[in-house]
Amino acid sequence: MPFLRQTLAAVRFLLVMTVLLGFAYPAVVLLAAQAFPAQANGSLVTRDGQVVGSSLLGQRFDGPQWFQPRPSASDYSGKTSGGTNLSPVSSAQRDAIAEREAELRAANPDAVGPVPDDALTASASGLDPHISVAYALWQVPRVARARGVEAFVLEQLIAANTDHAALGYLGQDGVNVTRLNLALDQR
């Protein structure tokens, strides 16, 4: 009889814990997360009612009329993530940087100054949606010419889509390219 009592107690405990931890707790967490709907639902960005991406993921934008994100080792695929794992002093990394610099200079003939570092090196995740403010401003002449708009208009859009360093000093300011290009498209 003690064995049967212990088995029934264990089964009851299993059912109670399954209900509590398998259904009730996840439901409470889901409801609490909805207090922050953008974060809880993937920070989706839409255009004309259609989901076109997430502000948390970098995306490729083809053409001179768009601001370009950082290079991606994963080709901006949400299926994979990761960097190149190339050493900063490896010949493969130096060759990739030289090739990117030549391509960027050819695509941005009116850009002033050196090519910003984040334009030359891939992000660690391959999915980073942010570029430096310097890289965004470096691209302004190309985008302004391609769209036929004044540079100051683009600079205002860059400022509006810049995420500032946490607490004003942790990290650096970064421009969310996905949001910037969508704002540019809506303009």
N, C-alpha and C positions, 0 to 999 in steps of 0.2 A: 503493500500500500504506500509506503513512503516514496518509492520510485514513481508511482503514478501521480502522487501529489506534486512532487518536484517537477515532473514533466509538464503537468497542466499549468503550474505556476510559471514555468519557463516559456511556454507557448503564449500565455496571457501577457507576460512581460514583453515578448517579441512583438505581439500585435500592438500593444500600447506604444512601444518605442517606434514601431514602424509608422503609426499614425502621427505621433508627435514629431519625429525627426524626418520622416519621409514626406509628409504632407503639410502639417501645421507650420513647422519652422520655415520651410521654403516659401510658403504662402505669405507669412509675415514679412520675411526678407524682401520678397517681390513687391509687396505693397509699400513697404518703407522706402525701397529704392525709387518708387515712382514719385517721391518728393523731389527727385532730381531726374526728370524724364529724359533730358538730352543725354546725360551720362549713362543712365540705366538702359537706354535703348540703342546705344551704339553711336551716339553723336552723328546721326545721319543728316546729310545735307540733301536738299531737294531743289529741283528746278522744274517749274511748270507742273508741280504736283508729283513728279517722278523722283525717286531716290537715285542720286547720281554718285553717291559715295559717302564717305565718313570724314569728318574733319580731323579724325585721329590718324588717318592713313594718307600717305603721299600717293599721288597719282600722276601718270604721264599726261602731259598736254603737248600735243604736236602742233607746230606752227609758230611763226615769229610773233603772232599776236597774243601769245600767252607767256606768263612768267613760268620759268622752268624750275622744277624741284631739284634737289640734290641727286647725284647719280645713285643708282640702286643696284646692288649686287643681285637682288632677287627679281629685277625687272618689274618692280612695283606689284608683284603678285601677292595677294592675300593668302595664297596657299602655302607659301614658304616665307621665311624670314631669316635674315642673317647677313652678316657682312662678308667681305672678301677674305678676311683673316690674313691679308698680305702685310708683311712687315713694312714699316715706313721707309726702310732702306733697301727693300728688295728691288731688283731690276724690273720685275713685273709691275710693281706699284709705280715706280718712276716712269715707266713707259706709258701706263694708263693715265697718269697725271699729265704727261706731255701731250698725249693724244687728245685728252679732254680740253686742255688749254688751247690747242690749235683749233679744235672744233668751235669752242666758245668764242675765240677771237674772230673767226670767220663769220659766225652767226651774229656777232655783236660788234660790227666795225666801228660804231660810234661810241662805244663804252669807254669811259675814262678810268685810268688807273689800272693797277694789277687785278687779275682775276681773283676774287675772294677764295680763300682756302676751301670753304664748304662747297663751292662749285666744282672743285677738282677731286674731292675724295667722297667715296660712298659712305652713307650713314651706316651705323653699326647694325641697325635692324633691316635696312633696305626699304623701310616703310615710313620713315620719318616725314611728316608733312611740313616741317618747318625749315626755312632757310634763314640765314642771317639778314639783318636789315641792309647790310652792305651789299650782299649779293642781289637782293631785290632792287636796290637803287642802281646797281651796276647794269641791270637789264632794262631800266626805264627807257633809254634812247631807242632801243629796238622795238619795244612794245608800243611806244608813242608813235613812232614812224609807221608801224604796221597798222595801227588803229586810227591814225590821223587825229590824235588827241594831244593836248598840251601835257608836258612832263609834270607840271604841278598837280594836275588831276590825278595822275598815277601815284604821285607821292602822297597825296591825301588818302587814296585807297590803301596804300601800303601802311600808312600810319593807323588807319582804322582796322586793319587786319593783323596788327602786331600784337603778339602775346608778350607781355612784359615779364621780366624775371620775377620769380616768386619772392615775395616780401621786399622786392626792389633790389635785391642783391644776390639771390641764389640762382645761379645759372646766368643766361644772357637772354636778351630780347630776341624773339624769333618771329618771322612772318609766316603765317599759315598759308601756303601756296594754294591749297585746295579752296579755302574760303576766299582768298584774294582773287583767284581766277573766276570763281562764281560771281563775286561782286562786280568784277570787270565785265562779265557776260551780261549781268542785269543792268549795267549802266547804259 
